Amino acid sequence: MPTRISQLIAVVSGIKAETEAQLVKLTQIVKNPDLLGGLEKTYSQARDEGNEILPAPQVKKVRITADQVLTEAQRTLTRQWDTALTLDTANSGARGLVKVGDTPLLTDVPVGHLLYLEKELLSLQRLVDAIPVLDGAVTWTEANAEPGQHRSNPVVTPHTKKVPFNWVLSEATQYHAANVQMLTRDDVIGFATTITVSGAMYADRKAKILQRLSDLAVAVKMAREEANAAHVQDRQEGRAIFEWLLSD
């Protein structure tokens, strides 16, 4: 029965972890000469009639051989290599169609790139979120504005100047001088016309882009899942490699 790409993806990380652990173990074994070394030591009399007390025979068995290490490495690596080859072959052939609604947006996109695109869309979403929006209380226009900029309607405000004047608190009499206080008043001496220019974005446009990003992210994910549902032919390489590698 053909293997699904999604099934390979589900097991490949576990196989890799098991293989790495087993290779570490095998490396530790071959770095320990005591495990690969053995000893058989016996003693005999120098003369046929000798009756010297000799040490007892010594036997130290080899606990593992190089062939056993290679056989275990073959078993472990063949499983990982075959799985990786099958997955890599599948990924290089699997393609996804990114479709938003009824609109095909991207065709024949490799699965690996679809996964990459999912992450990139999240980064783009964070950027769009940070873009400021135009003040909704102001009327904006693009007329006579530089590309990408917006101009407000002219706002006319009075321009004033403080003018000093005397405020008579009490009139002068024949006995007292006038009580006068110096004050200022704002006299309108003109009018100011203000046009605000902004490079911000209309709030509804920002909302529309964010919604499209959300729709696109869903479409990319669906395309990846659909591509990963394709069937592939299992392939093997471990046996051929080790048969040649370990041949006499």
C-alpha positions as CSV (number, residue, x, y, z in Angstrom):
1,M,0.0,0.0,0.0
2,P,1.5,3.4,-1.0
3,T,2.7,5.6,1.9
4,R,1.2,9.0,2.3
5,I,3.6,12.0,2.7
6,S,1.7,13.0,5.8
7,Q,2.6,9.6,7.3
8,L,6.3,10.0,6.5
9,I,6.3,13.5,8.0
10,A,4.7,12.1,11.2
11,V,7.5,9.5,11.7
12,V,10.6,11.1,10.2
13,S,11.5,13.2,13.2
14,G,11.1,10.2,15.5
15,I,13.2,8.0,13.2
16,K,15.9,10.7,13.1
17,A,16.0,11.0,16.9
18,E,16.3,7.2,17.3
19,T,19.0,7.0,14.7
20,E,21.0,9.7,16.3
21,A,20.8,8.1,19.7
22,Q,21.8,4.7,18.3
23,L,24.7,6.1,16.4
24,V,25.9,7.9,19.6
25,K,25.7,4.6,21.4
26,L,27.6,2.7,18.6
27,T,30.3,5.4,18.6
28,Q,30.8,5.1,22.3
29,I,31.1,1.3,21.9
30,V,33.8,1.5,19.2
31,K,35.7,4.1,21.2
32,N,36.0,1.6,24.1
33,P,38.6,-0.9,23.1
34,D,37.8,-3.1,26.1
35,L,34.5,-4.0,24.6
36,L,36.0,-5.1,21.4
37,G,39.0,-6.8,23.0
38,G,39.2,-10.4,24.2
39,L,41.7,-12.7,25.9
40,E,42.3,-16.4,26.2
41,K,45.4,-17.1,28.2
42,T,46.5,-20.6,29.3
43,Y,49.7,-21.9,30.9
44,S,51.6,-25.1,30.4
45,Q,54.6,-26.7,32.0
46,A,58.0,-26.2,30.4
47,R,58.8,-29.9,30.8
48,D,56.6,-32.8,30.4
49,E,57.4,-33.9,33.9
50,G,57.1,-30.5,35.3
51,N,54.9,-30.0,38.3
52,E,55.0,-26.2,38.7
53,I,51.9,-24.5,40.0
54,L,50.8,-22.4,37.1
55,P,48.2,-19.6,37.0
56,A,44.8,-20.7,35.9
57,P,43.7,-20.1,32.3
58,Q,42.3,-16.6,31.7
59,V,39.4,-16.1,29.3
60,K,38.0,-12.7,28.3
61,K,35.3,-12.8,25.7
62,V,34.8,-10.1,23.1
63,R,31.6,-8.4,23.8
64,I,31.0,-6.9,20.4
65,T,32.6,-7.0,17.0
66,A,33.1,-4.4,14.3
67,D,30.8,-6.5,12.0
68,Q,28.1,-6.3,14.7
69,V,28.5,-2.6,14.9
70,L,28.3,-2.2,11.2
71,T,25.3,-4.5,11.0
72,E,23.5,-2.4,13.6
73,A,24.5,0.8,11.8
74,Q,23.2,-0.6,8.6
75,R,19.9,-1.5,10.1
76,T,19.5,1.9,11.8
77,L,20.7,4.0,8.9
78,T,18.9,2.1,6.2
79,R,15.6,2.9,7.9
80,Q,16.4,6.6,8.2
81,W,17.9,6.9,4.7
82,D,15.1,5.1,3.0
83,T,12.5,7.2,4.8
84,A,14.4,10.4,4.1
85,L,14.8,9.5,0.4
86,T,11.2,8.7,0.0
87,L,10.2,12.0,1.7
88,D,12.7,14.1,-0.3
89,T,11.5,12.5,-3.5
90,A,8.0,13.1,-2.6
91,N,8.6,16.7,-1.6
92,S,10.4,17.5,-4.8
93,G,7.5,16.2,-6.8
94,A,4.6,17.2,-4.6
95,R,3.0,20.5,-5.6
96,G,0.2,22.6,-4.1
97,L,-2.4,24.9,-5.6
98,V,-3.1,28.0,-3.5
99,K,-6.7,28.9,-4.2
100,V,-8.5,31.7,-2.4
101,G,-12.2,31.2,-2.8
102,D,-12.7,30.5,-6.5
103,T,-9.5,32.3,-7.5
104,P,-6.4,30.2,-8.2
105,L,-3.6,32.4,-6.9
106,L,-0.4,30.2,-7.0
107,T,0.0,27.0,-8.9
108,D,2.6,24.2,-8.7
109,V,4.1,25.5,-5.4
110,P,6.5,23.0,-3.8
111,V,5.4,21.8,-0.3
112,G,8.6,23.1,1.3
113,H,7.9,26.5,0.0
114,L,4.3,26.4,1.2
115,L,5.5,25.8,4.7
116,Y,8.0,28.7,4.3
117,L,5.2,30.9,3.0
118,E,3.0,30.2,6.0
119,K,5.7,31.6,8.3
120,E,6.4,34.6,6.0
121,L,2.7,35.5,6.0
122,L,2.7,35.7,9.7
123,S,5.6,38.2,9.6
124,L,3.8,40.2,7.0
125,Q,0.7,40.2,9.2
126,R,2.7,41.6,12.1
127,L,4.0,44.4,9.8
128,V,0.5,45.3,8.5
129,D,-0.8,45.4,12.1
130,A,1.7,48.1,12.9
131,I,0.8,50.4,10.1
132,P,-1.0,53.5,11.4
133,V,-4.4,54.5,9.9
134,L,-5.7,57.9,8.9
135,D,-7.8,59.9,11.3
136,G,-11.4,59.1,10.5
137,A,-12.5,62.5,11.7
138,V,-10.6,64.2,8.9
139,T,-11.6,64.3,5.2
140,W,-8.7,63.1,3.1
141,T,-7.9,63.3,-0.6
142,E,-5.2,62.1,-3.0
143,A,-5.6,65.1,-5.2
144,N,-2.3,67.1,-5.6
145,A,-0.6,64.6,-3.2
146,E,2.6,62.7,-3.8
147,P,2.2,59.0,-4.5
148,G,1.1,57.2,-1.4
149,Q,0.3,60.3,0.5
150,H,-3.0,61.9,1.5
151,R,-4.0,65.5,2.0
152,S,-6.7,66.8,4.2
153,N,-9.2,69.5,3.2
154,P,-8.0,73.0,4.0
155,V,-8.8,74.0,7.6
156,V,-9.1,77.8,8.1
157,T,-8.4,79.1,11.6
158,P,-8.0,82.7,12.8
159,H,-4.5,84.0,13.4
160,T,-4.4,86.4,16.4
161,K,-1.9,88.8,18.0
162,K,-1.9,89.9,21.6
163,V,-2.4,93.7,21.7
164,P,-1.9,95.6,25.0
165,F,-4.5,98.1,26.2
166,N,-5.3,100.0,29.3
167,W,-8.2,98.9,31.5
168,V,-9.4,101.8,33.6
169,L,-10.6,100.6,36.9
170,S,-11.4,104.1,38.2
171,E,-11.4,107.5,36.6
172,A,-9.1,110.3,37.8
173,T,-10.4,112.9,40.2
174,Q,-9.0,116.1,41.5
175,Y,-7.7,114.2,44.4
176,H,-6.6,110.9,42.8
177,A,-5.0,109.7,39.6
178,A,-6.9,107.2,37.5
179,N,-6.5,103.6,38.4
180,V,-5.4,101.9,35.2
181,Q,-4.4,98.2,34.6
182,M,-2.4,97.0,31.6
183,L,-4.1,94.1,29.9
184,T,-3.8,92.3,26.5
185,R,-6.4,91.1,24.1
186,D,-6.2,88.7,21.1
187,D,-6.9,90.6,18.0
188,V,-7.5,88.7,14.8
189,I,-4.8,89.8,12.4
190,G,-5.3,87.1,9.8
191,F,-6.4,83.5,9.1
192,A,-4.4,80.3,8.8
193,T,-5.2,77.6,6.3
194,T,-3.9,74.2,7.3
195,I,-3.6,71.1,5.1
196,T,-2.5,67.9,6.8
197,V,-0.5,65.5,4.7
198,S,-0.1,61.8,5.8
199,G,1.3,58.6,4.5
200,A,-0.9,56.5,6.8
201,M,-3.5,54.0,5.5
202,Y,-7.3,54.1,5.4
203,A,-8.6,52.0,8.2
204,D,-10.9,50.0,5.9
205,R,-8.1,49.3,3.5
206,K,-5.9,48.0,6.3
207,A,-8.7,45.8,7.5
208,K,-9.2,44.5,4.0
209,I,-5.5,43.6,3.6
210,L,-5.5,41.9,7.0
211,Q,-8.5,39.8,6.0
212,R,-6.9,38.9,2.8
213,L,-3.7,37.8,4.6
214,S,-5.8,35.7,6.8
215,D,-7.7,34.1,3.9
216,L,-4.3,33.6,2.1
217,A,-2.8,31.9,5.1
218,V,-5.7,29.5,5.3
219,A,-5.4,28.8,1.5
220,V,-1.7,28.1,1.8
221,K,-2.2,25.7,4.7
222,M,-4.9,23.9,2.8
223,A,-2.7,23.7,-0.3
224,R,0.1,22.2,1.8
225,E,-2.2,19.7,3.4
226,E,-3.7,18.7,0.1
227,A,-0.2,18.3,-1.5
228,N,0.9,16.2,1.5
229,A,-2.0,13.9,1.0
230,A,-0.5,12.7,-2.3
231,H,0.7,9.1,-2.5
232,V,4.4,8.2,-3.2
233,Q,6.3,5.1,-4.1
234,D,8.6,3.8,-1.4
235,R,12.3,3.8,-2.3
236,Q,15.3,2.0,-0.8
237,E,19.0,2.8,-0.8
238,G,20.5,1.5,2.5
239,R,20.9,-2.1,1.4
240,A,22.7,-1.3,-1.8
241,I,25.1,1.0,-0.1
242,F,26.0,-1.4,2.7
243,E,26.2,-4.4,0.4
244,W,28.9,-2.6,-1.6
245,L,30.5,-1.0,1.4
246,L,30.9,-4.2,3.4
247,S,31.6,-6.6,0.5
248,D,34.8,-8.6,0.5
